Amino acid sequence: MAAERRRPGAPRPEKTCPVCQRPFQWRKKWERDWDRVVYCSDACRRGTPRGRAG
């Protein structure tokens, strides 16, 4: 996505988080690293997704 220019109003790329199974969309702050983004949040990256008790 970094090399591509997204048209305004065009759908954003989407991935599914392997921890919480929720879809998440491309964000501007991930522009350079989108290919390496795996998790939707820091909590999921640590293995403690939102909504999990404990």
Secondary structure as UniProt FT lines:
FT   TURN            8..9
FT   STRAND          14..16
FT   TURN            18..20
FT   STRAND          23..25
FT   HELIX           28..30
FT   TURN            31..33
FT   HELIX           34..36
FT   HELIX           42..46
FT   TURN            50..51
//
